[in-house]
Amino acid sequence: MSPWLEKQRHLIDFTLASLARRKTRNLGLLLVYTLLVFVLASLTLFSNALRTEAQYVLAGSPEVILQRMVAGRHDLIPPGYLDKIGRIRGVQKKEGRLWGYYYDPVLNANYTFMARPASEVADGMIMVGEALARERGLAKNNTISFRSYSGKLFTFEVAAVLSPDAELLSADLVLLAEGDFRRFFEYPEGHYTDIALSVANPQEVRNVAAKLTAALPDSRPILREEVQRTYQSIFDWREGIMLTVLAGAILAFAILAWEKAAGLSAEEKREIGILKAIGWETGDVIRMKVWEGLLISLTAFLLGFLTAYVHVFHFGAAIFEPVLKGWSVLYPKFALVPAIDGLQVATLFFFTVFPYTAAVLVPIWRAAITDPDAVMR
């Protein structure tokens, strides 16, 4: 082992022994420090995992969704719109969609009704999401009745419960035949809720949207990238809300850490004086105290980050879940796939480790250059 490494090893050994002599104080600081890193790391990991999940889910959505606007509100797509869209270059596939919301007074929850072709769902049959089936106690071949907004009662048989793997998308979903959908919501023939478009060249999505707006002035094209940005903004906003709520605790810790690092106790000053008296150089004293700050901050960072990882990806981030995920009566159950952003981890490391370590330098330097006899007196 090189002399420099040997020297650092001895400094670390002495630093650990010094920390052990003041274990109550240092353990208290370490606990608070770890808790702060745990909270910040949990927010970072959870928000990033949700963003990644949203990107993955939305990757399969249509490139363009076309809505018709009347007096600034979303209205039904009338007959003829699909024919007009078909003459626009760049549009590879178009599909009129039928969907709407239904309020169920039994659960006090909203369901999403969506029409599917007869090849997928037969008349009189429905397919329901896992969360809906769980809350209503439904299984295959069960029957369920819904009263439409016109007051008519419709009874359906459950053809299947959708896969739990898709619960994030289908928690409150009810799939039914197109004819049943039109009768339930009294939709006129040829009308649709919106139109989903596929564009052959992803680079031409904005050009196609501009052509749609020019050809259909009362339409509003919604791009997939705009939906993705909206979700990103929502998660950023919610993360900011949590950080604002925790700002007081973060500030309190910053004051505590600064006071601990910037103010030396009489015992620590006496220890430095003794080390200087027995031949330690000023640089050795400073390096010893820097190692002390690094050992505390690195231990707190590692413990806090690992605890946050377990909290987020093994326990579903139970502490922050209602705020960052949102809330609903029919809440989907899904496991987050671990997604770690190296830049975010590096930023968290920098702002939690380096400030505390740097804060020890000035008071240690002042004590280290003071005459040992004066320090010990």
C-alpha positions in Angstrom: 0.0 0.0 0.0 1.3 3.5 -0.9 2.3 5.8 2.0 -0.5 8.2 1.1 -3.1 5.5 1.2 -1.7 4.2 4.5 -1.8 7.7 6.0 -5.5 8.1 4.9 -6.3 4.7 6.4 -4.9 5.8 9.7 -6.7 9.1 9.6 -10.0 7.2 8.9 -9.3 4.9 11.9 -8.7 7.8 14.2 -11.8 9.7 12.9 -14.0 6.6 13.5 -12.6 6.4 17.1 -13.3 10.1 17.5 -16.8 9.8 16.3 -17.4 6.9 18.7 -16.4 9.0 21.6 -19.3 11.4 20.9 -21.6 8.7 19.6 -24.9 10.1 21.1 -24.5 13.4 19.4 -23.3 12.0 16.1 -26.0 9.3 16.0 -28.6 11.9 16.5 -27.2 14.0 13.6 -26.9 10.9 11.4 -30.5 9.9 12.1 -31.8 13.4 11.1 -29.5 13.5 8.1 -30.6 10.1 6.9 -34.2 11.1 7.3 -33.7 14.2 5.1 -32.0 12.2 2.4 -34.7 9.5 2.6 -37.5 12.1 2.0 -35.7 13.8 -0.8 -34.6 10.6 -2.4 -38.1 9.1 -2.1 -39.6 12.1 -3.9 -36.9 12.0 -6.6 -37.2 8.2 -7.2 -41.0 8.1 -7.1 -41.5 11.1 -9.4 -39.0 9.8 -11.9 -40.6 6.3 -11.9 -44.0 7.8 -12.5 -42.7 9.9 -15.3 -41.1 6.8 -16.9 -44.3 4.9 -16.4 -46.4 7.7 -18.0 -44.0 7.8 -21.0 -44.2 4.0 -21.4 -48.0 4.0 -21.2 -48.5 7.0 -23.6 -46.0 5.6 -26.1 -48.8 3.4 -27.5 -51.4 6.2 -27.7 -52.4 7.8 -31.1 -50.0 10.3 -32.6 -53.0 12.7 -33.0 -56.4 12.9 -31.4 -58.9 15.1 -33.2 -61.8 16.8 -31.3 -64.5 19.0 -32.6 -65.1 22.3 -30.7 -68.4 24.1 -30.5 -68.4 27.4 -28.4 -65.1 26.4 -26.9 -66.3 23.0 -25.7 -65.7 19.5 -26.9 -68.6 18.3 -29.0 -69.5 15.2 -31.1 -67.8 14.5 -34.4 -70.5 14.7 -37.1 -70.7 12.5 -40.2 -68.3 13.4 -43.0 -65.3 14.3 -40.8 -63.6 10.9 -41.5 -64.0 11.4 -45.2 -62.4 14.9 -45.1 -59.4 13.6 -43.0 -58.8 10.8 -45.5 -57.8 13.3 -48.2 -55.0 14.8 -46.0 -51.5 13.5 -47.0 -49.6 11.8 -44.2 -52.5 10.3 -42.4 -51.9 6.5 -42.4 -54.9 5.3 -40.3 -58.0 6.9 -38.8 -60.6 5.6 -36.4 -63.7 7.2 -35.0 -63.8 6.5 -31.2 -66.8 6.3 -28.9 -66.2 6.8 -25.2 -67.7 8.7 -22.3 -68.0 8.8 -18.5 -70.6 7.3 -16.3 -71.2 8.1 -12.7 -72.0 5.0 -10.5 -73.9 6.0 -7.3 -73.1 2.6 -5.8 -69.4 3.4 -5.5 -69.6 7.2 -6.0 -67.1 6.7 -8.8 -66.8 7.5 -12.5 -66.4 4.7 -15.0 -65.0 5.1 -18.5 -67.2 3.5 -21.1 -65.6 2.7 -24.4 -67.1 1.1 -27.5 -65.3 -1.8 -29.2 -66.0 -3.7 -32.4 -68.4 -6.6 -32.3 -65.5 -9.0 -32.9 -64.1 -8.0 -29.5 -67.3 -7.6 -27.4 -70.7 -9.0 -28.3 -74.0 -7.2 -27.8 -75.2 -7.4 -24.2 -71.7 -8.2 -23.0 -69.0 -6.1 -21.3 -65.4 -6.3 -20.3 -64.4 -4.5 -17.1 -61.2 -3.3 -15.5 -59.6 -5.1 -12.5 -60.2 -2.3 -10.0 -63.9 -2.0 -11.0 -64.4 -5.8 -10.7 -62.7 -5.8 -7.4 -64.8 -3.0 -5.9 -68.1 -4.3 -7.3 -67.3 -8.0 -6.7 -67.6 -9.0 -10.3 -66.3 -12.0 -12.1 -66.8 -13.6 -15.5 -70.4 -14.5 -16.3 -71.7 -12.2 -13.6 -74.4 -9.6 -14.5 -74.5 -6.0 -13.6 -77.0 -3.2 -14.3 -76.4 0.5 -15.1 -79.1 3.1 -15.3 -78.5 5.5 -18.2 -78.8 9.2 -18.0 -82.2 9.0 -19.7 -83.4 6.7 -16.8 -83.4 3.4 -18.7 -82.0 0.3 -17.0 -79.4 -1.7 -19.0 -78.2 -5.1 -17.8 -74.9 -6.6 -19.1 -73.1 -9.9 -18.6 -69.4 -9.7 -17.8 -67.6 -11.5 -20.6 -64.1 -11.0 -19.0 -62.2 -9.1 -16.5 -59.3 -7.2 -18.1 -55.7 -8.3 -17.2 -54.3 -6.9 -13.9 -51.1 -6.1 -15.9 -53.1 -3.3 -17.7 -54.7 -2.0 -14.5 -53.0 1.3 -14.7 -54.9 2.0 -18.0 -58.1 -0.1 -17.4 -58.9 0.3 -13.6 -62.2 2.0 -14.3 -62.8 0.9 -17.9 -65.9 -0.7 -19.2 -65.7 -2.1 -22.8 -69.0 -2.7 -24.6 -70.3 -3.2 -28.1 -70.8 -0.1 -30.3 -74.6 -0.7 -30.6 -74.9 -1.0 -26.8 -72.8 2.2 -26.3 -75.0 4.2 -28.7 -78.2 3.0 -27.1 -76.9 3.6 -23.5 -75.7 7.2 -24.2 -78.2 7.8 -27.0 -75.5 8.7 -29.5 -76.8 9.3 -33.0 -75.5 7.0 -35.8 -72.4 8.3 -37.6 -71.3 10.5 -34.7 -68.2 9.9 -32.7 -66.6 11.2 -29.5 -63.3 11.9 -31.3 -61.0 10.6 -34.0 -57.7 8.8 -33.4 -55.1 9.3 -36.2 -51.9 7.5 -37.0 -49.3 9.4 -39.0 -46.9 7.5 -41.3 -43.9 9.7 -40.6 -43.4 10.8 -37.0 -41.5 13.9 -38.2 -44.7 15.1 -40.0 -47.1 15.0 -37.0 -47.1 18.8 -36.6 -47.5 19.3 -40.3 -50.5 17.0 -40.3 -52.0 18.8 -37.3 -51.6 22.1 -39.2 -53.4 20.6 -42.2 -56.2 19.3 -40.0 -56.7 22.7 -38.5 -56.8 24.4 -41.9 -59.2 21.8 -43.4 -61.4 21.6 -40.3 -61.4 25.0 -38.6 -63.7 23.9 -35.8 -61.4 21.0 -34.9 -58.6 20.8 -32.2 -55.8 18.3 -32.8 -54.1 17.0 -29.7 -50.6 15.6 -30.2 -49.2 12.7 -28.2 -46.2 14.7 -27.3 -48.4 17.4 -25.8 -50.2 14.9 -23.7 -46.8 13.6 -22.5 -45.6 17.1 -21.6 -48.9 17.7 -19.7 -48.2 14.6 -17.5 -44.6 15.6 -17.0 -45.8 19.0 -15.8 -48.3 17.5 -13.4 -45.7 15.3 -11.8 -43.3 18.3 -11.6 -46.0 20.4 -10.0 -46.9 17.7 -7.4 -43.3 17.2 -6.6 -42.9 20.9 -6.1 -45.9 21.0 -3.8 -44.3 18.3 -1.6 -40.9 20.1 -1.5 -42.7 23.3 -0.5 -44.5 21.5 2.3 -41.1 20.0 3.5 -39.2 23.3 3.0 -39.5 24.0 6.8 -38.0 20.7 7.7 -35.2 21.0 5.2 -34.3 24.5 6.4 -34.3 23.3 10.0 -31.9 20.5 9.1 -29.7 22.9 7.2 -29.5 25.1 10.3 -28.7 22.1 12.5 -26.1 20.7 10.1 -24.4 24.1 9.8 -24.4 24.6 13.5 -22.9 21.2 14.0 -20.3 21.6 11.3 -19.5 25.3 11.8 -19.3 25.4 15.5 -16.8 23.3 17.4 -17.4 22.2 21.0 -14.9 22.8 23.7 -14.1 19.1 23.7 -13.3 19.1 20.0 -11.1 22.2 20.3 -9.2 20.6 23.1 -8.8 17.5 21.1 -7.3 19.5 18.2 -5.0 21.3 20.6 -3.7 18.0 21.9 -3.2 16.7 18.4 -1.2 19.8 17.5 0.8 19.5 20.7 1.9 16.0 19.9 3.1 16.8 16.4 0.1 16.7 14.1 0.3 19.2 11.2 -2.5 21.6 10.4 -3.2 19.8 7.1 -3.5 16.5 9.0 -6.1 18.0 11.4 -8.1 19.5 8.5 -8.0 16.2 6.6 -9.1 14.3 9.7 -12.1 16.6 10.1 -12.9 16.4 6.4 -13.0 12.6 6.7 -15.3 13.0 9.6 -17.7 15.1 7.6 -17.5 12.8 4.6 -18.1 9.7 6.7 -21.2 11.2 8.3 -22.6 12.6 5.1 -21.8 9.6 2.9 -23.3 7.2 5.5 -26.4 9.3 5.7 -26.7 9.5 1.9 -26.3 5.7 1.4 -28.6 4.8 4.2 -31.2 7.4 3.1 -31.0 6.5 -0.5 -31.2 2.7 0.0 -34.1 3.1 2.4 -35.9 5.4 -0.1 -35.3 2.8 -2.9 -37.0 0.0 -0.7 -39.8 2.4 0.3 -40.6 3.4 -3.3 -40.1 0.2 -5.3 -41.0 -2.4 -2.7 -43.6 -0.7 -0.5 -45.2 1.5 -3.2 -44.0 4.8 -1.7 -46.9 4.6 0.8 -45.9 8.0 2.4 -46.1 10.1 -0.7 -48.4 8.0 -2.9 -51.7 10.0 -2.4 -50.0 13.3 -3.4 -47.8 12.2 -6.3 -50.1 9.6 -7.9 -53.3 11.4 -7.3 -56.4 10.0 -5.7 -59.5 8.1 -6.9 -62.3 5.9 -5.7 -61.2 3.2 -8.2 -57.5 3.3 -7.5 -55.3 1.1 -9.7 -52.8 -1.3 -8.1 -49.6 -1.5 -10.0 -45.9 -2.0 -9.2 -43.5 0.7 -10.3 -40.6 -0.4 -12.4 -37.3 0.8 -10.9 -36.1 3.8 -12.9 -33.2 5.8 -11.7 -32.0 9.1 -13.3 -28.2 9.4 -12.8 -28.3 13.2 -13.1 -31.0 13.4 -10.4 -29.0 11.1 -8.1 -25.8 13.1 -8.7 -27.7 16.4 -7.9 -29.1 14.9 -4.7 -25.6 13.7 -3.8 -24.1 17.1 -4.4 -26.6 19.1 -2.4 -26.7 16.7 0.6 -23.1 15.6 0.9 -20.9 18.5 -0.2 -22.4 21.4 1.8 -22.0 19.6 5.1 -18.5 18.5 4.3 -17.5 22.0 3.2 -19.0 23.6 6.3 -16.4 22.0 8.5 -13.4 23.6 6.8 -13.4 27.1 8.1 -13.9 26.4 11.9 -11.4 23.5 11.7 -8.9 25.6 9.9 -9.2 28.4 12.5 -8.8 25.9 15.4 -5.9 24.1 13.7 -3.8 27.3 13.2 -4.3 28.4 16.8 -1.5 27.9 19.3 -2.1 24.5 21.0 -1.5 25.9 24.4 -4.1 28.6 23.9 -6.6 26.1 22.6 -6.2 23.7 25.5 -6.5 26.5 28.0 
